[in-house]
């Protein structure tokens, strides 16, 4: 009696579980997972396509390019911004909303840098923008001034996040140590004004300087009306 060698039962491709349909939100979710594990540099169309078991070309139906993808990722992260601003005066609530926005960017300074040249345009960013405009209107600022003022406020908050945000948790964050050393021994005959101001140039905590900067901007917006020649 002879025995046929055992052969594995072939598995029909029809029995493979169907891949989930591609969606914009699914692509962004995959990008967020890669961002958390590998950093923004790895958030590419090719890398996301591999994670979703599809071809990179398929993603372009939902995302224009890598820049658009990063903008959508940032908009998703902005969902964590507290746009209510808590209680207090309109200025206090405005500062609180901007501080919350900055805190989100602190954890992703690479995205913050990207947002300085490419504004997100998704629902979370629009919600933030609308809330800021509402608070400026509550403060009696004309709509035309608020429309320009809100850009200054967001630019300042974004710049603060870029300057002080750190990806490396082991980094001491003392980016100004070299400058502080030079200021401490500056030649007053060459740089008299720096010598006079001295340590004040780098004094104060990041939060204190941020709040002071917001006060300066808000006060300036309140008292600097656009002229007729500034028409849109």
C-alpha positions as CSV (number, residue, x, y, z in Angstrom):
1,X,0.0,0.0,0.0
2,X,1.4,3.4,-0.9
3,X,0.6,6.7,0.8
4,X,0.2,10.0,-0.9
5,X,2.3,12.7,0.7
6,X,0.2,15.1,2.8
7,X,-0.5,18.3,1.1
8,X,-1.7,21.4,2.9
9,X,-5.1,22.5,2.0
10,X,-4.9,25.6,-0.2
11,X,-6.5,28.7,1.3
12,X,-8.7,30.6,-1.1
13,X,-8.0,34.3,-1.4
14,X,-11.7,34.8,-1.3
15,X,-11.5,33.7,2.4
16,X,-9.1,36.4,3.4
17,X,-10.7,39.1,5.5
18,X,-11.6,42.1,3.4
19,X,-9.4,45.2,4.1
20,X,-11.3,48.1,5.6
21,X,-12.3,50.7,3.1
22,X,-9.9,53.7,2.9
23,X,-11.2,56.9,4.5
24,X,-9.7,60.3,5.2
25,X,-10.1,59.7,9.0
26,X,-8.5,56.3,8.7
27,X,-5.5,57.7,7.0
28,X,-5.2,60.4,9.6
29,X,-5.5,57.9,12.4
30,X,-2.7,55.8,10.9
31,X,-0.6,58.9,10.6
32,X,-1.2,59.8,14.2
33,X,-0.1,56.3,15.3
34,X,3.1,56.6,13.3
35,X,3.7,60.1,14.6
36,X,3.5,58.9,18.2
37,X,5.8,56.0,17.6
38,X,8.3,57.2,15.1
39,X,8.0,61.0,14.7
40,X,6.9,63.3,12.0
41,X,9.7,62.4,9.7
42,X,8.2,59.0,9.2
43,X,4.7,60.3,8.5
44,X,5.0,59.8,4.7
45,X,2.5,58.6,2.1
46,X,4.6,55.5,1.5
47,X,4.8,54.6,5.2
48,X,1.1,55.1,5.8
49,X,0.2,53.1,2.7
50,X,2.3,50.2,4.1
51,X,0.5,50.5,7.5
52,X,-2.8,50.3,5.7
53,X,-1.8,47.5,3.4
54,X,-2.5,49.5,0.3
55,X,-0.6,51.4,-2.4
56,X,0.6,55.0,-1.9
57,X,-1.3,56.1,-5.0
58,X,-4.6,55.1,-3.3
59,X,-4.1,57.7,-0.6
60,X,-4.1,60.6,-3.0
61,X,-7.8,60.2,-3.5
62,X,-8.2,61.5,0.1
63,X,-4.9,63.5,0.7
64,X,-3.4,65.9,-1.8
65,X,0.2,65.4,-0.7
66,X,2.4,65.0,2.4
67,X,2.0,68.7,3.3
68,X,-1.8,68.3,3.3
69,X,-1.4,65.1,5.3
70,X,0.6,66.9,8.0
71,X,-1.9,69.7,8.1
72,X,-4.7,67.2,8.7
73,X,-2.7,65.5,11.4
74,X,-2.2,68.9,13.1
75,X,-5.9,69.7,12.8
76,X,-6.7,66.4,14.5
77,X,-4.4,67.2,17.4
78,X,-6.0,70.6,17.8
79,X,-9.1,68.8,18.9
80,X,-7.4,68.8,22.3
81,X,-7.4,72.6,22.6
82,X,-9.8,73.9,25.3
83,X,-11.6,76.5,23.2
84,X,-13.9,77.5,26.1
85,X,-11.2,79.4,28.0
86,X,-12.9,78.7,31.3
87,X,-14.2,81.6,33.3
88,X,-13.0,85.2,33.8
89,X,-12.9,88.3,31.6
90,X,-12.8,88.0,27.8
91,X,-9.1,88.8,27.9
92,X,-8.5,86.0,30.4
93,X,-10.4,83.5,28.4
94,X,-8.7,84.6,25.2
95,X,-5.3,84.1,26.9
96,X,-6.4,80.7,28.2
97,X,-7.5,79.5,24.8
98,X,-4.2,80.6,23.2
99,X,-2.3,79.0,26.1
100,X,-4.1,75.7,25.5
101,X,-3.3,75.9,21.8
102,X,0.4,76.5,22.5
103,X,0.5,73.5,25.0
104,X,-0.7,71.2,22.2
105,X,2.0,72.5,19.9
106,X,4.7,72.2,22.6
107,X,4.5,68.4,22.3
108,X,4.9,68.5,18.5
109,X,7.3,71.3,17.7
110,X,8.0,69.9,14.3
111,X,4.3,70.3,13.4
112,X,4.3,73.7,14.9
113,X,7.1,74.7,12.6
114,X,5.2,73.3,9.7
115,X,2.1,75.3,10.7
116,X,4.0,78.6,10.5
117,X,4.0,78.2,6.7
118,X,1.0,76.0,6.1
119,X,-2.2,76.7,8.1
120,X,-4.4,73.8,8.9
121,X,-7.9,74.2,7.5
122,X,-9.9,71.4,9.2
123,X,-12.9,71.7,11.5
124,X,-10.8,71.9,14.7
125,X,-8.7,74.8,13.4
126,X,-11.8,76.6,12.1
127,X,-13.4,76.1,15.5
128,X,-10.4,77.6,17.3
129,X,-10.4,80.5,14.8
130,X,-14.1,81.2,15.3
131,X,-13.8,81.1,19.1
132,X,-10.9,83.6,19.0
133,X,-12.9,85.9,16.8
134,X,-15.9,85.7,19.1
135,X,-13.8,86.6,22.1
136,X,-12.2,89.6,20.3
137,X,-15.7,90.7,19.3
138,X,-16.8,90.4,22.9
139,X,-14.0,92.8,23.8
140,X,-15.4,95.4,21.5
141,X,-12.8,95.0,18.8
142,X,-14.2,95.8,15.3
143,X,-14.4,92.8,13.0
144,X,-11.8,94.2,10.5
145,X,-9.3,94.6,13.3
146,X,-10.1,91.2,14.8
147,X,-9.6,89.6,11.4
148,X,-6.0,90.8,11.3
149,X,-5.4,90.6,15.1
150,X,-6.3,86.9,15.4
151,X,-3.5,86.1,12.9
152,X,-1.0,88.0,15.1
153,X,-2.1,86.2,18.2
154,X,-1.9,82.7,16.6
155,X,1.5,83.5,15.0
156,X,2.8,84.6,18.4
157,X,1.5,81.5,20.1
158,X,2.8,79.2,17.3
159,X,6.2,80.9,17.4
160,X,6.4,80.4,21.2
161,X,5.7,76.7,20.8
162,X,8.4,76.4,18.1
163,X,11.0,78.3,20.3
164,X,10.3,76.4,23.5
165,X,8.9,73.0,22.4
166,X,11.3,70.0,22.6
167,X,11.0,66.6,21.1
168,X,13.8,65.1,23.2
169,X,12.6,64.6,26.8
170,X,16.3,64.3,27.9
171,X,17.2,67.7,26.6
172,X,17.7,70.3,29.3
173,X,16.0,73.0,27.3
174,X,18.6,75.6,28.1
175,X,18.8,76.9,24.6
176,X,20.0,80.4,25.8
177,X,22.9,79.3,27.9
178,X,25.5,80.4,25.4
179,X,23.8,83.7,24.9
180,X,23.5,84.2,28.7
181,X,27.2,83.6,29.1
182,X,28.0,86.2,26.4
183,X,25.6,88.8,27.9
184,X,27.2,88.3,31.4
185,X,30.7,89.4,30.1
186,X,29.6,91.8,27.3
187,X,31.9,94.8,26.7
188,X,29.9,97.8,27.7
189,X,32.0,100.1,25.5
190,X,30.9,98.1,22.5
191,X,27.4,97.1,23.4
192,X,26.3,99.7,26.0
193,X,22.6,99.0,25.8
194,X,23.0,95.2,26.2
195,X,25.3,95.8,29.2
196,X,22.7,98.1,30.8
197,X,19.7,95.8,30.4
198,X,21.9,92.7,31.3
199,X,20.0,89.7,32.6
200,X,16.6,91.2,32.0
201,X,16.9,90.1,28.4
202,X,16.5,86.5,29.4
203,X,14.6,86.9,32.7
204,X,11.2,85.5,33.6
205,X,9.7,82.1,33.0
206,X,8.4,81.0,29.6
207,X,4.8,81.3,30.8
208,X,5.3,84.7,32.3
209,X,6.8,86.0,29.1
210,X,4.1,84.4,27.0
211,X,1.3,86.0,29.1
212,X,3.0,89.4,28.9
213,X,3.4,89.1,25.1
214,X,-0.3,88.3,24.8
215,X,-1.2,91.3,26.9
216,X,1.0,93.5,24.6
217,X,-0.7,92.2,21.5
218,X,-4.2,92.3,22.8
219,X,-3.7,95.9,24.1
220,X,-2.3,96.9,20.7
221,X,-5.2,95.4,18.8
222,X,-7.6,97.2,21.1
223,X,-6.0,100.6,20.5
224,X,-4.8,100.3,16.9
225,X,-7.6,100.6,14.4
226,X,-7.1,99.7,10.8
227,X,-7.1,102.8,8.5
228,X,-9.2,103.1,5.3
229,X,-6.1,102.5,3.3
230,X,-5.7,99.1,5.0
231,X,-8.7,97.7,3.0
232,X,-8.8,94.1,2.1
